[in-house]
Amino acid sequence: MTKIILTLTCWLLCLAPCLADDTKEDKVFISTSKARSLAMGGAYTGVSHKSESLLWNPAGVEIPIRANEETGRIYLNSFAAPFVATGVLATIWGYNVWSEGLDEDDDEQTHDGAEMMQDGSKITVFFLPFLIKSVSVGDRKTAVTLNLAEDILPHSTLESGLKNADPDETLYDNKSYHLGIKHQLTPSLSLGGDLSYFHTFEDAKHANVKSYTLGILQKPMDNLSWGLTYFNEKPSALEPLQELERITDETYNFGASFKPDNQTEIACDIRNLADPDKPAYREFHYGIERNISRWVGLRGGYYKERDSQDDVFSFGLRIKNFSYTFVKNTSEDYRYHLIGIIMAVKF
């Protein structure tokens, strides 16, 4: 009980700087796999985790295979499940109406049923990439991971939701898609690569960026790991998450992770190791996660922006499959909220 009280006290101290200001705007990401990593201050280069590691260090992707009982996992975004279910039900209902119209030779009913089927199919296809968030297939040595529909631009504020979004802009317009592979050369050394496609729409302009990431991860001990990555290109001009990730084009990033016990992970990253002319040159990021129980975990992070000297605090909460992350730059008048409801299906 004493450990739980101390843990909660520490995280409340991390959360206090995030709340102790008058913020004008809340920027929201509702379809993200980065809730855990950004709650830990973006200190994720040396972390070996599930499919989320693909977006930071592809060599750190893990499929938690137990006794060779599974060959992969599908990660479902529960946020999209009601929309997909609605689309499927609308399609089925429209088909029934359409069939009855044919049987009764009722052209109007047939037309209405066809429109219902079309609308239901559009909803299903539209939200399917949001439902199937990512897929990882492989074994203990090699894993292939596909990540779909990752948010790269925020939605409207919490107060307005999506109501104030541009009517010509769809949720598809600001997404990234990632395909990566990780291979374990030795029990302690892994290599990985990732191909990324970014599609953005802002200020009535479309932009497409193709990129790749290379990574290496080594575990000299079971509770210690370090990683090194190279990012080819990031659409920094159009990606507000860049403000949180602090990763720029053609830079090397280093990170290490340490687990003092089975319930705690402490991580540290150093951004942009070699190029002093680019942002975040040798900028340190710190993160920690503490699982209070099997269902509940707390996360915290901090870094100081090297160029502006601004302090950035982050706080995260995990309840079973639900993850919420709150990030605040103390010199800015907005905050970030990242929401992920990811459920794993084994196969």
Buried (B, 14 or more C-beta within 10 A) or exposed (E): EEEEEEBEEBBEEBBEBBEEEEEEEBBBBBBBBBBBBBBBBBBBBBBBBBBBBBBBBBBBBBBEBEEEEBBBBBBBBBBBBEBBBBBBEBBEBBBEBBEEBEEEEBEEBBEBBBEBBEBBBEBBEBBBBBBBBBBBBBEEEEBBBBBBBBBBBBBBBEEEEEEEBEEEEEBEBBBBBBBBBBBBEEEEBBBBBBBBEBBBBBEEEEBEBEBBBBBBBBBEEEBEBBBBBBBBBBBBEBBBBBBBBBBBBEBBBBBBBBBEEEBBBBBBBBBBEEBEEBBBBEBBBBBBBBBBEEEEBBBBBBBEBBEEEEBBBBBBBBEEBBBBBBBBBEEBEBBBBBBBBBBBEEE
